[in-house]
């Protein structure tokens, strides 16, 4: 596998064992929770599903916010390297 990755265009990025701030999907999940869950109460599960669907359907409209969250432009502070 190592040889394959060295010869391919795939770039492996190893993250520390617990690094939610570096994990892009965790960033998206946090944004989703902020919009759909925080300070919200849904009377029924159907209302909750509609809110989730609305978020996902409208994700194109939040491209600017999403783009600023899902970037690899970050720094790791306190490393020994």
QUIMOKA-V216320 format. One record per helix or strand of 3 or more residues. SS is the DSSP state (~ for helix, > for strand). FROM is the first residue (numbers start at 1). TO is the last residue. Records with the same first field share a line. If there is no record, write none. Layout:
SS->FROM-TO ; FROM-TO
//
This chain:
~->2-7 ; 24-36 ; 45-57 ; 59-69
//
